Protein backbone atom coordinates (compact mmCIF):
# COMPACT_ATOMS: atom_id res chain seq x y z
CA UNK A 1 0.00 0.00 0.00
CA UNK A 2 1.32 3.42 -0.97
CA UNK A 3 0.83 6.33 1.38
CA UNK A 4 -0.87 9.46 0.14
CA UNK A 5 1.90 11.95 0.83
CA UNK A 6 -0.08 14.85 -0.59
CA UNK A 7 -2.81 13.99 1.91
CA UNK A 8 -0.30 13.84 4.76
CA UNK A 9 1.08 17.22 3.74
CA UNK A 10 -2.35 18.81 3.55
CA UNK A 11 -3.82 17.27 6.69
CA UNK A 12 -0.79 17.56 8.96
CA UNK A 13 1.90 19.95 7.73
CA UNK A 14 -0.27 22.64 6.13
CA UNK A 15 -2.91 22.39 8.84
CA UNK A 16 -0.32 22.83 11.61
CA UNK A 17 1.21 25.82 9.87
CA UNK A 18 -2.16 27.45 9.30
CA UNK A 19 -3.24 26.76 12.90
CA UNK A 20 -0.06 28.34 14.29
CA UNK A 21 0.54 31.17 11.84
CA UNK A 22 -2.78 31.85 10.14
CA UNK A 23 -3.53 31.15 6.51
CA UNK A 24 -1.40 33.83 4.86
CA UNK A 25 1.82 33.30 6.81
CA UNK A 26 1.31 29.54 6.94
CA UNK A 27 1.02 29.49 3.15
CA UNK A 28 4.16 31.62 2.80
CA UNK A 29 6.15 29.28 5.04
CA UNK A 30 4.83 26.25 3.19
CA UNK A 31 5.65 27.77 -0.22
CA UNK A 32 9.13 28.77 0.89
CA UNK A 33 9.84 25.30 2.31
CA UNK A 34 8.44 23.46 -0.70
CA UNK A 35 10.47 25.63 -3.08
CA UNK A 36 13.71 25.21 -1.14
CA UNK A 37 13.15 21.45 -0.83
CA UNK A 38 12.05 21.23 -4.49
CA UNK A 39 8.91 19.29 -3.62
CA UNK A 40 6.37 18.87 -6.43
CA UNK A 41 2.85 20.10 -5.73
CA UNK A 42 1.20 16.99 -7.17
CA UNK A 43 2.10 13.42 -6.26
CA UNK A 44 5.05 13.94 -3.89
CA UNK A 45 7.12 10.87 -3.03
CA UNK A 46 8.20 9.79 0.44
CA UNK A 47 11.57 11.48 -0.07
CA UNK A 48 9.79 14.67 -1.16
CA UNK A 49 7.61 14.53 1.95
CA UNK A 50 10.60 14.05 4.26
CA UNK A 51 12.53 16.91 2.60
CA UNK A 52 9.51 19.17 2.99
CA UNK A 53 9.10 18.29 6.67
CA UNK A 54 12.78 19.04 7.27
CA UNK A 55 12.56 22.36 5.39
CA UNK A 56 9.44 23.49 7.27
CA UNK A 57 10.98 22.67 10.65
CA UNK A 58 14.20 24.50 9.74
CA UNK A 59 12.37 27.70 8.75
CA UNK A 60 13.33 30.52 11.10
CA UNK A 61 9.70 31.63 11.51
CA UNK A 62 8.79 28.12 12.66
CA UNK A 63 11.74 28.00 15.04
CA UNK A 64 10.78 31.41 16.44
CA UNK A 65 7.16 30.37 17.00
CA UNK A 66 7.55 26.74 18.13
CA UNK A 67 11.09 26.87 19.55
CA UNK A 68 13.83 24.41 18.65
CA UNK A 69 12.33 21.64 20.79
CA UNK A 70 8.81 22.21 19.46
CA UNK A 71 10.01 22.15 15.85
CA UNK A 72 12.08 19.01 16.51
CA UNK A 73 9.09 17.31 18.11
CA UNK A 74 6.79 18.21 15.21
CA UNK A 75 9.46 17.04 12.74
CA UNK A 76 9.65 13.69 14.53
CA UNK A 77 5.86 13.31 14.57
CA UNK A 78 5.52 14.13 10.87
CA UNK A 79 8.40 11.86 9.87
CA UNK A 80 6.80 8.97 11.77
CA UNK A 81 3.63 9.43 9.68
CA UNK A 82 5.56 8.94 6.44
DRENBA-86731 format. One line per 3 residues: number of its first residue (from 0); for each residue x, y, z of N, C-alpha, C. Coordinates in Angstrom, 1 decimal, m for minus. Each point is the difference from the previous one (the first is absolute). Example, Ala and Ser with C-alpha at 12.3 -4.5 7.8 and 13.67 -1.06 7.14 Angstrom:
2
0) 13.2:m5.7:7.8:m0.9:1.2:0.0:0.9:1.2:0.0  m0.4:1.1:m0.7:0.9:1.1:0.0:m0.8:1.1:0.8 $
This chain:
82
0) 0.8:m1.2:0.0:m0.8:1.2:0.0:0.9:1.2:0.0  m0.3:1.0:m0.9:0.7:1.2:m0.1:m0.7:1.1:0.8  0.8:0.7:0.8:m0.6:1.1:0.8:m0.3:1.2:m0.9 $
3) m1.0:0.7:0.4:m0.4:1.3:m0.8:0.8:1.1:0.7  1.2:0.3:m0.6:0.8:1.0:0.6:m0.6:1.4:m0.1  m0.7:0.3:m1.1:m0.7:1.3:m0.2:m1.0:0.1:1.1 $
6) m0.7:m1.1:0.3:m1.0:0.1:1.1:0.6:0.2:1.4  1.2:m0.6:0.2:0.7:0.2:1.3:0.4:1.5:0.1  0.5:0.5:m1.1:0.5:1.4:m0.1:m1.2:0.9:0.3 $
9) m1.1:m0.2:m0.6:m1.2:0.9:0.1:m0.6:m0.1:1.4  m0.1:m1.2:0.5:m0.7:m0.2:1.3:0.8:0.2:1.2  1.3:m0.1:m0.1:0.9:0.2:1.2:0.9:1.2:m0.1 $
12) 0.8:0.1:m1.1:1.0:1.1:m0.1:m0.7:1.3:m0.2  m0.8:0.1:m1.1:m0.7:1.2:m0.3:m0.9:0.4:1.1  m0.7:m0.9:0.6:m1.0:0.3:1.0:0.7:0.5:1.3 $
15) 1.1:m0.6:0.4:0.8:0.5:1.1:0.5:1.4:m0.2  0.5:0.3:m1.2:0.5:1.3:m0.3:m1.1:1.0:0.0  m1.1:m0.3:m0.6:m1.2:0.9:0.0:m0.5:0.3:1.4 $
18) m0.1:m1.1:0.8:m0.4:0.2:1.4:0.9:0.9:0.8  1.3:m0.1:m0.2:0.9:0.7:0.8:0.2:1.5:m0.5  0.0:0.1:m1.4:0.4:1.3:m0.6:m1.1:0.7:m0.7 $
21) m1.1:m0.6:m0.1:m1.1:0.5:m0.9:0.3:m0.3:m1.4  m1.1:0.1:m0.8:0.1:m0.5:m1.4:1.0:0.7:m0.8  0.2:1.3:0.0:0.9:0.7:m0.8:1.4:m0.3:0.3 $
24) 0.4:0.1:1.2:1.4:m0.3:0.4:0.3:m1.5:m0.1  m1.0:m0.8:0.4:0.2:m1.5:m0.2:0.3:m0.4:m1.4  m0.8:0.7:m0.9:0.2:m0.3:m1.4:1.4:0.5:m0.5 $
27) 0.4:1.1:0.5:1.4:0.5:m0.4:1.1:m0.9:0.5  m0.1:m0.5:1.2:0.9:m0.9:0.5:0.0:m1.3:m0.8  m1.2:m0.5:m0.2:m0.1:m1.3:m0.8:0.6:0.2:m1.4 $
30) m0.3:1.1:m0.7:0.5:0.3:m1.3:1.6:0.1:0.0  0.5:0.7:1.0:1.4:0.2:0.1:0.7:m1.4:0.2  m0.5:m0.8:0.9:0.5:m1.3:0.3:m0.1:m0.9:m1.2 $
33) m1.1:0.0:m0.7:m0.2:m0.9:m1.1:0.9:0.4:m1.2  0.2:1.3:m0.1:1.0:0.4:m1.1:1.4:m0.3:0.4  0.4:0.2:1.2:1.4:m0.3:0.4:0.3:m1.5:m0.1 $
36) m1.0:m0.8:0.4:0.1:m1.5:0.0:m0.2:m0.6:m1.4  m0.5:0.9:m0.9:m0.3:m0.5:m1.4:m1.0:m1.1:0.0  m1.1:0.2:0.7:m1.1:m1.0:0.2:m1.1:0.3:m1.0 $
39) m0.4:m1.0:m0.9:m1.0:0.3:m0.9:m1.4:0.1:0.7  m0.8:0.8:m0.6:m1.3:0.3:0.6:m0.9:m1.2:m0.1  0.0:m0.7:m1.1:m0.8:m1.2:m0.3:0.8:m1.3:0.2 $
42) m0.5:m0.9:0.6:0.6:m1.4:0.1:1.4:0.0:0.6  0.2:0.6:1.2:1.3:m0.1:0.6:0.4:m1.4:0.5  1.2:m0.3:m0.1:0.5:m1.3:0.5:0.3:0.0:1.5 $
45) 0.4:m1.1:0.5:0.4:0.0:1.4:1.2:0.9:0.3  1.0:m0.1:m0.9:1.2:0.9:0.1:m0.4:1.5:0.0  m0.9:0.3:m1.0:m0.5:1.4:m0.1:m0.7:0.4:1.4 $
48) m0.8:m0.9:0.5:m0.7:0.3:1.3:1.0:0.3:1.1  1.0:m0.9:0.1:1.0:0.2:1.1:0.8:1.2:m0.2  0.4:0.4:m1.2:0.7:1.2:m0.3:m0.8:1.2:0.4 $
51) m1.3:0.0:m0.3:m0.9:1.1:0.3:m0.1:0.1:1.5  m0.2:m1.1:0.7:m0.1:0.1:1.5:1.3:0.6:0.6  1.1:m0.4:m0.5:1.3:0.5:0.5:0.1:1.5:m0.3 $
54) m0.4:0.4:m1.2:0.1:1.5:m0.4:m1.0:0.8:0.8  m1.2:m0.5:0.3:m1.0:0.8:0.8:0.6:0.2:1.4  0.5:m1.1:0.6:0.5:0.1:1.3:1.3:0.7:0.2 $
57) 0.7:0.3:m1.1:1.2:0.8:0.0:m0.3:1.5:m0.2  m1.2:0.3:m0.4:m0.3:1.4:m0.4:0.1:0.8:1.3  0.6:1.2:m0.1:0.2:0.8:1.2:m1.3:0.5:0.7 $
60) m1.0:0.2:m0.9:m1.3:0.4:0.6:m0.6:m1.1:0.9  0.2:m1.2:m0.5:m0.5:m1.2:0.8:0.8:m0.1:1.3  1.3:0.1:m0.2:0.8:m0.1:1.2:m0.3:1.1:1.0 $
63) m0.3:1.2:m0.5:m0.3:1.1:0.9:m1.3:m0.2:0.7  m1.0:m0.6:m0.7:m1.3:m0.2:0.6:m0.1:m1.3:0.9  0.6:m1.1:m0.5:m0.1:m1.3:0.7:1.1:m0.3:0.9 $
66) 1.2:0.8:m0.2:1.2:m0.3:0.7:0.7:m1.2:m0.6  1.3:m0.2:0.3:0.7:m1.1:m0.5:m0.5:m1.3:0.4  m0.4:m0.2:1.2:m0.6:m1.3:0.5:m1.3:m0.2:m0.6 $
69) m0.9:1.0:m0.1:m1.3:m0.2:m0.6:0.1:m0.4:m1.5  0.9:0.7:m0.7:0.2:m0.4:m1.5:0.6:m1.4:m0.1  0.9:m0.3:0.9:0.6:m1.4:m0.1:m1.1:m1.0:0.3 $
72) m0.8:0.2:1.0:m1.1:m0.9:0.3:m1.0:m0.1:m1.1  m0.4:1.1:m0.7:m0.9:m0.1:m1.1:0.6:m0.7:m1.2  1.3:0.2:m0.2:0.8:m0.7:m1.1:m0.1:m1.5:0.3 $
75) 0.3:m0.4:1.2:m0.1:m1.4:0.3:m1.3:m0.6:m0.2  m1.1:0.7:0.4:m1.3:m0.5:m0.1:m0.4:m0.1:m1.5  0.3:1.0:m0.8:m0.3:m0.1:m1.4:0.8:m1.1:m0.7 $
78) 1.3:m0.1:0.3:0.8:m1.0:m0.6:m0.5:m1.4:0.3  m0.5:m0.2:1.2:m0.6:m1.3:0.4:m1.3:m0.4:m0.8  m0.7:1.1:m0.5:m1.2:m0.3:m0.8:0.4:m0.5:m1.4 $
81) 1.2:0.4:m0.5:0.4:m0.4:m1.4:0.9:m1.1:0.0 $
